[in-house]
Amino acid sequence: MLVSLLRSKLSEYRGLLGLVLLFQAIQAFAGLYLPALNADIIDKGVAQGDTGYIWRIGGWMIAVSFAQLIFAVSAVRVGSKVAMAFGRDVRADLFHHVNHFSAREVAKFGAPSLITRITNDVQQVQMLVIMTCTLLLSAPFTALGGVVLALRQDVALSWILVVAMPAVAILFAILIQKLIPTYRKIQDYLDHINEILREQLTGIRVVRAFVREPEEVERFRQGNEALTTTSLYSGRMQALMFPMINVLVNLATVAVVWFGANRIAAGDMQVGAMVAFISYLVQILMAVMMASFIAMMIPRAAVSADRIQEVLMTNTSVAIADNAVTQLDIRAQIKMTGVGFAYPGAEQPVLSNVNFTLEAGETLAVIGSTGSGKTTLVNLMTRLFDVTQGSVMFDGVDVRALDPHALWSRVGFVPQKPYLFSGTIASNLQFGKEDATEQEMWEALRVAQAEEFVRSMPGGLDARIVQGGVNVSGGQRQRLAIARALVRKPEFYIFDDSFSALDLTTEANLRAALAPYTRDAAVVVVGQRVSSIRSATKIMVLDDGVVVGLGTHDELLATCPTYEEIVLSQAMVAGAQ
Amino acid sequence: MSDTKRTNDTDHEENIGASVGELRSGRWNTVGVPTEKSKDFKATSKRLVQRMADERWIAGVVLITGIVSVILVVLGPRVLGHATDILFDGLLGRNGRDGINFESLHKTLWFAVALYLASFVLAYMQTFMLAGIVQRTMYKLRADVEDKIHRLPLSYIDRHSRGDLLSRVTNDIDNIAQSLQQSLSQLLTAFLTITGVLVMMFVVSPLLAFIALLVVPASMLLMKQIAGRSKQKFIAQWKHTGELNGLIEETFTGHAIVKVFDQQDQVESRFEKINQKLFDVSNDAQFISGSIMPSMMFIGNLNYVAIAVIGGLKVSSGAMSLGDVQAFIQYSRQFTHPLTQAASTANVLQSGMASAERVFELLDAPEQEPEGDTHLAGNVQGRVVFDDVSFSYSKDRKLIENLSFVAEPGSTIAIVGPTGAGKTTLVNLIMRFYELDGGAITLDGVNIADLPRSELRSNIGMVLQDTWLFNGTIKENIGYGNPSATEEQIVAAAKATYVDRFVHSLPDGYNTHLTGEGEAVSTGEKQLLTIARAFLADPAILILDEATSSVDTRTEVLIQKAMGALRKGRTSFVIAHRLSTIRDATVILVMENGTIVEQGSHEELLERQGAYYRLYQSQFSAPSVELD
């Protein structure tokens, strides 16, 4: 997963990566060249008392180290650019991909997990790429150069290298194997902490109202403890790496002296050669150590890459059709034929066999008890879910064959929970219509009965709205959400129980203002109050996912017992008039 | 902190003044995001170190093992050098024997092996303990943030981007842990090695040691230059990470709306912008901090050349032996290597400090007003009095002014009025979610500001307009109101609030798992669940804020009956738009623009023919339910 993620997202930067490799190679060889020059100063300059030679080679050494500096810094420049661009691209890909998920996929991962994946997990992989570009890439050159130079000193002793290097590699492989499952747990625990905290922040009023702070702190503590215990375990495993490499390097040098002594005694080798061999051995193993430093990051990055790929490889359940229809013959017609919907694995369908046709200028009201499938019906129209049976047609085209943008640009949707985004009143209205003029905005606010309170807010249209819109009252939020849909002037309006937080006077005024505004559109209204839907062209009565009545108020009163029951219940609540 | 706050306020005003287009494009979610200036890293690192104070004993042990381990490492080459001497002596016949003294050589080498193994064990112990220190400190830091969240005023949480707060706990603390883990032990070893090697260098040649020492101020200067630059970039990097997290969180929370309003492209372009900014600053941060290592290497090399040249000249003039120069060169390499390492890890720490600042900033945020320690008499009557209460969310817009009323024990107080009149705010004040600007609210004669918050709130059961359920089973969610409730009590509460009915139709019944984005239950059913939750809590005072607005009317009739039973003997506050549901209230408060314009019983108010009468008329004179 890690490899495939890196390959796919780094291929664009192949050229730059090549450049980093080149710079690192030059830099590494310059580094290896310096000790050779130093040996020259001692052997030829100092030993022979040639002061001029010392100055000359000294100058040359400075030139070489300057070149090393330039290439090393350039490698860092290009390398960090590649790594950060990689991170940026993966984040953008993930965000884009998740935006096309349906509600089901978002629920499957959970928003908190998706958030950690886009930020924290990408960070982990990005870190590996940076370290690779700035440190790891020079290691093979240093090691290779070292091996060549060591072999020039004594071939017979190189078996020590042959033993030491794989030994290091195997020990590392074992550690990494052990660390990977640990890091998987760490990322999951991080998700969990994120989830607990996000729940606490969204439900802070409930937490406080029920005085559940101690329990919430305890819940967090458990998550925190799990994360800490696992992080500690991985931290301690990691702690093994450096000392392990160190001891291996040192034992290898001891081995060189031990076995070198025999060869020296036999006259096969000079003491000087042995000392040089040791210094190259140290250099090689230092390079291996550098590599190991980065190898420590591989387990976590691998886990994070898995988590990223998991999201990228999940396809949305409301896929865009090939050759999707983008042009519609506008007549504002919604038609459902034999529509049914069931959650995968569920025994009972949420909706079954819904049929209706709604033309421009008509209003369909949907009424029914809690959990009867009203919101599901609406979600099928906006294609937040796809039907499992039958079809939903907009202007004669099945929504599944329609380009989602073509669909959504024609719909003004007011959800049951009027979620507003942080920004201003204006920025929220522009969510409905990007280039809405002030005049259009005020008109939409007027119809939504929101003009008065917006005018009284400091800044008017530029008044601040915080995340979720919690700084305005529930009723105001609902009216802003309505205005957001109205400003689009779409062909289709969908109001999902959108008047529930409004007092009846406001609602009556709103409906009166709405009628001329939506004259040419097809309107679907989900509601609870008979008074607010009785004037609809058609009323659909839902009960347990089945349409038990479809007709006008008067027709239904005569033919539909469920409707009559609903009407009666409201009369009872209202009390005898 | 006050500085940051002030900057935020300015930011806020700028935003309001800015053009709409700019607001939409660039300044998304800037509330509460710290500004880049006025950062004090020294103070931050001091605080971070102070937080590790509990670990000082272990830290002491870490230091000792570190010192011993470094001594062993510095000794290592000497022991090996001794082995080389034995070889030489053997070859030159200086040991009085024929050939190499293998017995003595092997003894020396076994000693070296023992030395290295010992240093391995010590080094491992050191990092092992250090990991403990870092992780335990992070554990406490996270726990402190969690505690802090429960002490912050609601107004703070409302104002700040949720995603940014989350980012501080996950991304920032994670970054602190990683950078401490990476850098602390290296920094320590590097420091000790430098000291050790320096001592050895002065022993060999004071002059050359002095030259080598020049590296220190040179690298200090370089570090200062680079660190100053990278600091700003790291701060910006984590700030933008938080900002991005905020945008992501908000977008995913409003996922359906973003889709249906076809705003994906717009949201993505905003994302693109922050993402690009994040790329720019982190690219710079990485480059600047990545340059430290090569620059230090360069300084080291210059020093290396200087020693080689000067040493060479001194040997030629006969002032120094060749062996000494050779040894010195080796030491100077040993000297610059840890220095380079220290410089680059110090920079990793910078990134950690930038994150630590963000966490401390949250921990330093002003907390809610202190609570009193007066207690209520054992048996709470539930008499609530508002005495001349004034309140506003922001200074420029008064919300509630000089409001007074009395709720007698056991009475039902209905609050009606147009949206935005301050009804929800009023009940929020009873919960002491916000602090009053003037006046007092008393419960059984005690000012609620003198009560511990938990004591006040545990006597009040609240059902909010916005339903909130957490990730857990239906049973757990109902039980939230009363952690000690038995299963029978939960089912009884569910039955009384008509939850039992729909729970039975779910495949897993009460064990059905609800997720944040829950598909299993509808909004109306969620409302029923929150009512069951309050029902189970069995409080002396009940607050119902539009509790049944999404419930269908047939179910509502049934709930009203159950509520009637529930309200008996309790003081209840009911906010409802359907006036029919509140006719039997003891007192009806009619609110308009934050003040009570009328109060009395249904009949009294109708007789008065004032605001309530008009409200009532508009609801029932409008063509309503007609029964044939």
Interface residues (C-beta under 8 A of the other chain):
Chain A: Q27 G31 L34 N38 I41 I42 G45 V46 A47 G49 D50 T51 I54 W55 G58 M61 I62 S65 F66 Q68 L69 A72 V73 V76 R77 G79 S80 K81 A83 M84 A85 G87 R88 R91 A92 F95 H96 V98 N99 H100 F101 A103 R104 V106 A107 G110 A111 P112 L114 I115 T116 I118 T119 N120 Q123 I130 T134 L190 I193 N194 E195 L197 R198 E199 Q200 L201 T202 G203 I204 R205 V206 V207 R208 A209 F210 V211 R212 E213 E215 E216 V217 F220 R221 N224 E225 L227 T228 S231 L232 G235 R236 Q238 A239 L240 F242 P243 M244 N246 V247 N250 L251 T253 V254 V257 W258 A261 I264 A265 V271 M274 V275 I278 Y343 A346 E347 Q348 I367 G368 S369 T370 G371 S372 K374 T375 N379 T382 L384 P404 H405 W408 S409 V411 F413 P415 Q416 K417 Y419 F421 S422 G423 T424 A426 S427 Q430 F431 G432 E434 F453 S456 M457 P458 G459 L461 D462 A463 R464 V466 Q467 G468 V470 N471 V472 S473 G474 G475 Q476 Q478 R479 R484 R488 D497 S500 A501 L502 D503 L504 T505 T506 A508 Q528 R529 V530 S531 R534 L557 E565 I566 V567 L568 S569 Q570 A571 M572 V573 A574 G575 Q577
Chain B: H12 N15 I16 G17 A18 V20 L23 R24 W28 N29 V31 V73 G76 L80 A83 T84 L87 F88 G90 L91 G99 I100 F102 L105 H106 L109 A112 V113 Y116 L117 S119 F120 V121 A123 Y124 T127 F128 L130 A131 G132 V134 Q135 R136 M138 Y139 R142 A143 E146 D147 I149 H150 L154 I157 D158 R159 S161 R162 G163 L165 L166 S167 V169 T170 N171 D174 N175 A177 Q181 S185 T241 L244 N245 G246 I248 E249 E250 T251 F252 T253 G254 H255 A256 I257 V258 K259 V260 F261 D262 Q263 Q264 Q266 V267 E268 F271 E272 N275 Q276 L278 F279 S282 N283 Q286 F287 G290 S291 M293 P294 S295 M297 F298 N301 L302 Y304 V305 A308 V309 G311 G312 L313 V315 S316 L322 V325 Q326 I329 Y393 S394 D396 R397 V416 G417 P418 T419 G420 K423 T424 T425 N428 M431 F433 R453 S454 R457 S458 I460 G461 M462 L464 Q465 D466 W468 F470 N471 Y480 G481 P483 F502 S505 P507 T515 G516 E517 G518 E519 V521 S522 T523 G524 E525 Q527 L528 T530 R533 A537 E546 S549 S550 V551 D552 T553 R554 T555 E556 V557 Q560 H577 R578 L579 S580 T581 R583 L615 S618 Q619 F620 A622 P623 S624 V625 L627 D628
